[in-house]
Amino acid sequence: LRRARRREPALAVRLLAWAAAAALAAGGTVAVGSALDASWLFLFTAAAVWTVAFASVGLLNGLGRQVSLCQASFMGVGALVAARVGSSCAGGAATGQVCASVDSPARAWLAPVAAMVVAGLVGVLVAAGATRVRGVMLAVATLSFGFFLDNTIFPAREISGGEFGFPMQRPTGFTSPVAFWVLCAALALGAVLVVRNLGRSATGRVMRGIEQSPQAVAAFGIRPAAYKLATFGVSAAMAGLAGYLYGALLGSFTGGNYSTFLSLFLFVVVSMIGTHAATGPVVTAAFYVLVPKLLNSVGGEAGDANSIYALGALVTLSLPGGVLGWLSLRRAAARSQARGADDLAPPAWLLEDGPAARRSPRDLVGRG
């Protein structure tokens, strides 16, 4: 009881500090959104949305060590479910569907939840068959699922609205551009923290052990397949949330915005930048969003950004863990070298000058 009473003030101070930090972060986010013009605010919001998407890719490829080439397909599943929940359609195949958003706060908030749940379940179903294989075959299995959606579900007018798609609405209370930017920034921060905390938790250690030796992990009574399914499901749920946010940012759902080729580009960009848990999704999203903007400002074309992504991936192919992983290894090597130099350096008292350095042998022995 005495120990618990001692911890109570410290816990209260930490909670107050976290609350103050959250309030300052929210105020700073609102101030940034209010100071930006419409085009830059759109880019900042898009960067926050893609941070959630790249966090899902980093969770699967970085922590789970599994290759998924259908993350954009999971995004499309989440966006499609959210669009169907938040809209109402009239008509049929003969006359054509006319869809409009439903002005319902309950539906507006139910849409992102449904997007995460359905996308997560689809991810678990895909993983149930895909995680039985590894390496190239796992990539082929997920790529096949993406192509299946591209040619069956997304083009179907009765299911996904065809080339016209469905309108999408933003959550009630976050319909303005600044408010939606604040929401996307908060969700991006939450996604990064989820990936970071999972990597440092016991689950993350188990996942790394599964990658190194599944047989050794199974010898302790742990089922590697269950952890792989859970990782795939959480990653797909995060991708579904990103798909909903992307559709809400654009104002509509169209299956062509979530093609398998987008999944390939996401994988290429992540491979180039790296899957560092804390900074990887943020840096990757900023690079993915700002490169087309910079190319457009100097007269470049839309396809030039994809060429830069591909060229960057080829250049950084030999770097372990991408650019961020290589930088992390360099910092660790520098720290290790500094510690080694400190260990090999003579004690400070041997370098002293003057009378203090002239001590008896007994004093030297006493100093060890």
C-alpha positions as CSV (number, residue, x, y, z in Angstrom):
1,L,0.0,0.0,0.0
2,R,2.8,2.4,0.8
3,R,4.4,1.7,-2.6
4,A,1.1,2.3,-4.3
5,R,0.6,5.5,-2.5
6,R,4.1,6.7,-3.5
7,R,3.3,5.9,-7.2
8,E,0.0,7.7,-7.3
9,P,1.5,11.3,-7.4
10,A,4.0,10.2,-10.1
11,L,1.2,8.7,-12.2
12,A,-0.9,11.8,-11.8
13,V,2.0,14.0,-12.9
14,R,2.6,11.8,-15.9
15,L,-1.1,11.9,-16.9
16,L,-1.1,15.7,-16.6
17,A,2.1,15.9,-18.7
18,W,0.6,13.7,-21.4
19,A,-2.7,15.7,-21.4
20,A,-0.7,18.9,-21.7
21,A,1.4,17.5,-24.5
22,A,-1.7,16.3,-26.3
23,A,-3.4,19.7,-25.9
24,L,-0.3,21.5,-27.3
25,A,0.0,19.0,-30.2
26,A,-3.7,19.5,-31.1
27,G,-3.3,23.3,-30.9
28,G,-0.2,23.2,-33.1
29,T,-1.9,21.0,-35.6
30,V,-4.9,23.3,-35.8
31,A,-2.6,26.3,-36.2
32,V,-0.6,24.6,-39.0
33,G,-3.8,23.7,-40.8
34,S,-5.2,27.3,-40.5
35,A,-1.9,28.8,-41.8
36,L,-1.7,26.7,-44.9
37,D,-3.5,27.5,-48.1
38,A,-5.9,25.0,-49.7
39,S,-3.4,23.1,-51.9
40,W,-0.8,22.6,-49.2
41,L,-3.5,21.7,-46.6
42,F,-4.6,19.0,-49.1
43,L,-1.0,17.7,-49.4
44,F,-0.5,17.7,-45.6
45,T,-3.8,15.8,-45.1
46,A,-2.8,13.3,-47.9
47,A,0.6,12.8,-46.2
48,A,-1.2,12.0,-42.9
49,V,-3.5,9.5,-44.7
50,W,-0.6,7.8,-46.5
51,T,1.2,7.6,-43.1
52,V,-1.5,5.3,-41.9
53,A,-1.2,3.3,-45.1
54,F,2.6,3.0,-44.9
55,A,2.3,2.1,-41.2
56,S,0.2,-0.9,-42.2
57,V,2.8,-1.9,-44.8
58,G,5.6,-1.4,-42.2
59,L,3.8,-3.5,-39.7
60,L,3.5,-6.4,-42.1
61,N,6.8,-6.1,-43.9
62,G,9.0,-4.8,-41.1
63,L,7.7,-6.5,-38.0
64,G,6.0,-9.5,-39.5
65,R,8.6,-10.0,-42.2
66,Q,5.9,-10.9,-44.6
67,V,5.5,-9.6,-48.1
68,S,2.1,-8.2,-49.1
69,L,1.5,-6.9,-52.6
70,C,-2.2,-6.2,-52.0
71,Q,-2.2,-3.4,-49.4
72,A,-4.0,-1.1,-51.8
73,S,-6.6,-3.8,-52.3
74,F,-7.3,-3.8,-48.5
75,M,-7.5,0.0,-48.7
76,G,-10.1,-0.4,-51.5
77,V,-12.1,-2.9,-49.5
78,G,-12.3,-0.5,-46.5
79,A,-13.2,2.4,-48.7
80,L,-15.9,0.4,-50.5
81,V,-17.5,-0.8,-47.3
82,A,-17.4,2.8,-45.9
83,A,-18.9,4.2,-49.0
84,R,-21.7,1.6,-49.0
85,V,-22.4,2.3,-45.3
86,G,-22.5,6.1,-45.7
87,S,-24.5,6.3,-49.0
88,S,-27.9,5.1,-50.3
89,C,-28.5,4.1,-54.0
90,A,-31.6,3.9,-56.1
91,G,-32.2,2.2,-59.4
92,G,-30.8,-1.0,-60.9
93,A,-28.6,-2.5,-63.6
94,A,-31.0,-1.5,-66.3
95,T,-31.6,2.1,-65.4
96,G,-28.3,2.7,-63.6
97,Q,-27.7,3.4,-59.9
98,V,-28.0,6.9,-58.5
99,C,-26.2,7.1,-55.2
100,A,-26.0,9.9,-52.7
101,S,-24.6,10.4,-49.2
102,V,-26.9,9.9,-46.3
103,D,-27.0,12.8,-43.9
104,S,-26.7,10.6,-40.8
105,P,-24.1,11.1,-38.0
106,A,-24.4,7.5,-36.9
107,R,-23.6,6.2,-40.4
108,A,-20.8,8.7,-40.8
109,W,-19.0,7.4,-37.7
110,L,-20.0,3.8,-38.4
111,A,-18.3,3.9,-41.8
112,P,-14.6,3.9,-40.6
113,V,-15.4,1.2,-38.0
114,A,-17.0,-1.0,-40.7
115,A,-14.0,-0.3,-43.0
116,M,-11.5,-1.5,-40.4
117,V,-13.5,-4.6,-39.4
118,V,-14.3,-5.8,-42.9
119,A,-10.8,-5.1,-44.2
120,G,-9.3,-6.9,-41.2
121,L,-11.5,-10.0,-41.7
122,V,-10.6,-10.1,-45.4
123,G,-6.9,-9.8,-44.5
124,V,-7.3,-12.8,-42.1
125,L,-9.0,-14.8,-44.8
126,V,-6.2,-14.0,-47.3
127,A,-3.5,-14.8,-44.7
128,A,-5.2,-18.1,-43.9
129,G,-4.1,-19.4,-47.3
130,A,-1.2,-17.1,-48.2
131,T,0.8,-17.5,-45.0
132,R,1.2,-21.2,-45.6
133,V,3.9,-20.3,-48.1
134,R,6.9,-17.9,-47.8
135,G,9.1,-15.7,-49.9
136,V,8.2,-15.3,-53.6
137,M,5.1,-17.6,-53.4
138,L,3.7,-15.4,-50.6
139,A,4.1,-12.3,-52.8
140,V,2.5,-14.1,-55.7
141,A,-0.5,-15.2,-53.5
142,T,-1.2,-11.6,-52.3
143,L,-0.6,-10.2,-55.8
144,S,-3.1,-12.7,-57.2
145,F,-5.7,-11.5,-54.7
146,G,-5.2,-7.9,-55.7
147,F,-5.6,-8.8,-59.4
148,F,-8.8,-10.7,-58.5
149,L,-10.3,-7.6,-56.9
150,D,-9.2,-5.4,-59.8
151,N,-11.0,-7.6,-62.3
152,T,-14.1,-8.7,-60.4
153,I,-15.2,-6.6,-57.4
154,F,-14.0,-3.1,-58.2
155,P,-15.3,-2.9,-61.8
156,A,-18.7,-4.4,-60.9
157,R,-21.3,-1.6,-61.1
158,E,-23.8,-3.4,-58.8
159,I,-21.1,-3.8,-56.1
160,S,-18.7,-0.8,-56.4
161,G,-20.5,1.5,-58.7
162,G,-18.2,0.8,-61.7
163,E,-16.3,3.8,-63.0
164,F,-18.6,6.3,-61.2
165,G,-18.2,4.8,-57.8
166,F,-19.9,6.1,-54.6
167,P,-19.9,9.4,-52.8
168,M,-18.1,9.4,-49.5
169,Q,-18.7,11.7,-46.5
170,R,-16.4,12.7,-43.7
171,P,-17.2,12.1,-40.1
172,T,-19.6,14.5,-38.4
173,G,-17.7,17.3,-36.9
174,F,-14.7,16.9,-39.1
175,T,-16.2,18.0,-42.5
176,S,-14.1,21.2,-42.8
177,P,-10.6,20.8,-44.4
178,V,-8.8,22.0,-41.2
179,A,-10.9,19.7,-38.9
180,F,-10.3,16.7,-41.2
181,W,-6.6,17.4,-41.3
182,V,-6.5,17.3,-37.5
183,L,-8.4,14.0,-37.5
184,C,-6.1,12.5,-40.1
185,A,-3.0,13.7,-38.2
186,A,-4.3,12.2,-35.0
187,L,-5.0,8.8,-36.6
188,A,-1.6,8.9,-38.3
189,L,0.1,9.4,-34.9
190,G,-2.0,6.6,-33.5
191,A,-1.0,4.2,-36.3
192,V,2.7,5.0,-35.8
193,L,2.4,4.4,-32.1
194,V,0.7,1.1,-32.6
195,V,3.5,-0.1,-34.9
196,R,6.1,1.2,-32.5
197,N,4.6,-0.3,-29.4
198,L,4.0,-3.7,-31.1
199,G,7.6,-3.8,-32.1
200,R,8.7,-3.3,-28.5
201,S,6.2,-5.6,-26.9
202,A,6.4,-9.3,-26.3
203,T,4.4,-9.8,-29.4
204,G,7.0,-8.1,-31.4
205,R,9.8,-10.3,-29.9
206,V,7.7,-13.4,-30.8
207,M,7.3,-12.2,-34.3
208,R,11.0,-11.6,-34.7
209,G,11.7,-15.1,-33.2
210,I,9.2,-16.6,-35.7
211,E,11.2,-15.0,-38.6
212,Q,14.5,-16.4,-37.3
213,S,13.3,-19.9,-36.3
214,P,9.7,-20.9,-36.4
215,Q,10.5,-24.4,-35.0
216,A,12.2,-23.0,-32.0
217,V,9.3,-20.7,-31.2
218,A,6.8,-23.6,-31.7
219,A,8.9,-25.6,-29.2
220,F,7.8,-23.2,-26.5
221,G,4.1,-23.9,-27.2
222,I,3.6,-20.7,-29.3
223,R,1.6,-21.1,-32.6
224,P,3.4,-19.1,-35.3
225,A,0.4,-19.3,-37.6
226,A,-1.8,-17.5,-35.1
227,Y,0.7,-14.6,-34.8
228,K,1.0,-14.4,-38.6
229,L,-2.8,-14.2,-39.0
230,A,-3.1,-11.6,-36.3
231,T,-0.4,-9.4,-37.9
232,F,-2.0,-9.7,-41.3
233,G,-5.4,-8.9,-39.8
234,V,-4.2,-5.8,-37.9
235,S,-2.2,-4.6,-41.0
236,A,-5.3,-5.0,-43.3
237,A,-7.5,-3.2,-40.8
238,M,-5.1,-0.2,-40.7
239,A,-5.0,-0.3,-44.5
240,G,-8.9,-0.3,-44.6
241,L,-8.8,2.8,-42.3
242,A,-6.4,4.5,-44.7
243,G,-8.6,3.6,-47.6
244,Y,-11.6,5.2,-46.0
245,L,-9.6,8.4,-45.1
246,Y,-8.3,8.6,-48.7
247,G,-11.8,8.2,-50.1
248,A,-13.2,10.8,-47.7
249,L,-10.4,13.2,-48.7
250,L,-11.3,12.8,-52.4
251,G,-15.0,12.8,-51.6
252,S,-15.8,9.6,-53.5
253,F,-14.8,6.0,-53.9
254,T,-13.6,4.7,-57.2
255,G,-12.1,1.2,-57.6
256,G,-9.4,2.5,-60.0
257,N,-7.8,4.5,-57.1
258,Y,-7.0,1.2,-55.3
259,S,-5.5,-0.9,-58.0
260,T,-2.8,-3.5,-57.5
261,F,-0.3,-1.4,-59.3
262,L,-0.7,1.1,-56.4
263,S,0.3,-1.8,-54.1
264,L,3.4,-2.4,-56.1
265,F,4.4,1.3,-55.8
266,L,3.7,1.3,-52.1
267,F,6.0,-1.7,-51.7
268,V,8.7,-0.1,-53.8
269,V,8.7,3.2,-51.8
270,V,8.7,1.3,-48.5
271,S,11.6,-0.8,-49.7
272,M,13.5,2.3,-50.6
273,I,12.9,4.4,-47.5
274,G,12.7,1.6,-44.9
275,T,10.3,0.3,-42.3
276,H,11.7,1.9,-39.2
277,A,8.8,1.8,-36.7
278,A,8.8,5.4,-35.5
279,T,9.9,7.5,-38.5
280,G,9.5,5.2,-41.4
281,P,5.8,5.7,-42.2
282,V,6.1,9.5,-41.8
283,V,9.2,9.9,-43.9
284,T,7.8,7.6,-46.6
285,A,4.5,9.3,-46.8
286,A,6.1,12.8,-47.0
287,F,8.4,11.5,-49.8
288,Y,5.5,9.8,-51.6
289,V,3.4,13.0,-51.5
290,L,6.0,15.7,-52.1
291,V,7.8,14.2,-55.0
292,P,4.9,14.7,-57.5
293,K,4.4,18.2,-56.1
294,L,8.0,19.1,-56.7
295,L,8.1,17.6,-60.1
296,N,4.9,19.5,-61.1
297,S,6.5,22.7,-59.9
298,V,9.4,22.3,-62.3
299,G,7.3,21.1,-65.3
300,G,7.5,17.4,-64.8
301,E,4.8,14.9,-65.8
302,A,2.7,12.6,-63.6
303,G,4.6,9.5,-64.5
304,D,8.0,10.9,-63.6
305,A,7.3,10.3,-59.9
306,N,7.0,6.6,-60.5
307,S,10.3,6.6,-62.4
308,I,12.0,8.2,-59.4
309,Y,10.5,5.7,-57.0
310,A,11.7,2.8,-59.2
311,L,15.2,4.3,-59.7
312,G,15.5,5.0,-55.9
313,A,14.6,1.5,-55.1
314,L,17.2,0.2,-57.5
315,V,19.9,2.5,-56.0
316,T,19.1,1.6,-52.4
317,L,18.6,-2.2,-53.1
318,S,21.9,-3.0,-51.4
319,L,21.2,-1.0,-48.3
320,P,19.9,-3.1,-45.4
321,G,16.5,-1.9,-44.3
322,G,16.4,0.9,-46.8
323,V,17.7,4.4,-46.3
324,L,16.5,4.6,-42.7
325,G,17.8,1.2,-41.8
326,W,21.2,2.0,-43.2
327,L,21.3,5.3,-41.3
328,S,20.3,3.5,-38.1
329,L,23.1,1.0,-38.6
330,R,25.6,3.8,-39.2
331,R,24.5,5.5,-36.0
332,A,24.8,2.2,-34.0
333,A,28.3,1.6,-35.5
334,A,29.4,5.1,-34.5
335,R,28.1,4.7,-31.0
336,S,29.8,1.3,-30.7
337,Q,33.1,2.8,-32.0
338,A,32.8,5.7,-29.5
339,R,32.2,3.3,-26.6
340,G,35.2,1.2,-27.8
341,A,37.4,4.2,-27.9
342,D,36.4,5.2,-24.4
343,D,37.1,1.7,-23.1
344,L,40.6,1.6,-24.6
345,A,41.5,5.1,-23.5
346,P,43.8,5.4,-20.5
347,P,42.2,6.5,-17.2
348,A,42.0,10.2,-16.7
349,W,44.2,10.2,-13.6
350,L,47.1,8.8,-15.7
351,L,46.9,11.9,-17.9
352,E,47.1,14.4,-15.1
353,D,50.0,16.8,-14.9
354,G,51.6,18.5,-11.9
355,P,51.8,17.4,-8.3
356,A,48.6,15.4,-8.5
357,A,50.2,13.1,-11.0
358,R,53.2,12.3,-8.8
359,R,51.7,9.7,-6.5
360,S,53.1,6.7,-4.8
361,P,52.8,3.3,-6.3
362,R,50.4,2.4,-3.4
363,D,48.1,5.2,-4.6
364,L,48.3,3.8,-8.2
365,V,47.5,0.3,-7.0
366,G,44.6,1.7,-4.9
367,R,43.1,3.2,-8.0
368,G,43.2,-0.2,-9.7
